[in-house]
């Protein structure tokens, strides 16, 4: 809903205006937008996250060290693997165990499935309607049926990969600390490979399709933050900054602090030395572009993506390139797959603190667990990408509005909603914690 200023007149530039959207559409979770303009000055911008806090860190306390992957998967039905992988990493680090080799490759493979299904959902059903003048996915399917069918086929391929390795596509049940409950034989992967070859072709067509969209002229100035490793980051790496020194995942909380703001049930994040940052596809691509597969790199070049991308509206292109990479990488892993000697390595409990971080579709996802000598969780910390990006989203809105005050309220509000959807916010993921003070007389 848009609230117009009480002042009338055909000119919008130079008058007081208030824009409100009580419930953002085509995002996951419950959030609102508020923008107040005084004359030619954007006075206040808020991404209001009012979804109730979910307190996952609190009820993880006292649980066995084997339980966080299954519990945290319930934080999100779109990216449960991200939570499982980050939780597994952190628990295994606390217990002094490293999972690599074929088991590590299988973890990367199921993560590829999540990237494919999540990015396809965002590209086709949430973000593309903005570029094609459609109010939603239903209208998009009516006017661009072939494209939407391609998007659904892509999402189905990602879901099939997650279901095959995870036991089901939503909240997989085959993932466990130390590896998996069951691992596949090579022959079982053959039908999946054929599905992924079709998905890779669909992904290349998606890049070409999205490259034809018209993108507003806009660039952000946020510092990038993403994992970086010896290959394009999914399931691990060190934390790399665009302008500062890289640091190990175990030092994440020394470099990033979270703060509560009055208008959000999710915390905002910033660097300890000050300054907002952006995580997610733009950061991943800009800091790791050279690690894309040759096919994905070629697709990026054809789409006109340079060494880095700072236009949030072009994030749909970066996601499309990452789908190409995920399908290509999944096929590489399947082709080279050798069954592990056992489905999981032992992870006996011990007292300690472990840190884990992986690249969820929306950006870096950090977990930290403090374990007691009995293996019970004494404390947990989860920092999802959307909460890290909130300050950057609000800054984008502020500068985007300031340059477009000539638009009428309806057009400006619609553009602001699109600017929020650029980041594919997963609001439910972000609403974990709330400081609460109880005063009694």
Secondary structure, DSSP 8 states (H G I E B T S, - for coil): -----S--SS--TTS-EEEEESS-SSSBS-EEEEEEEETTEEEEEEEEE-S----HHHHHTT-BTTTHHHHHGGG-SSSHHHHHHHHHHHHHHHTT----HHHHHHHHHHHHHHHHHHHHIIIIIIIHHHHTT-SSHHHHHHH-HHHHHHHHHHHHHHHHHHHHHHSSSSS-SSEETTEES----GGGGHHHHHHHHHHHHHHHHHHHHHTTS---S-----EEEEEE-SSS-SS--EEEESSS--B-GGGHHHHEEEE--TTBSS-EEEETTS--EE-SHHHHHHHHGGGS-HHHHHHHHHTT--S----GGGHHHHHHHHHHHHHHHHHHHHHH----SSSB------SEEEEEEEEETTEEEEEEEEE-TTSBEEEEEEE-HHHHHHHHHHHHHHHHHHTTTTS-HHHHHHHHHHHHHTT--BHHHH-----------
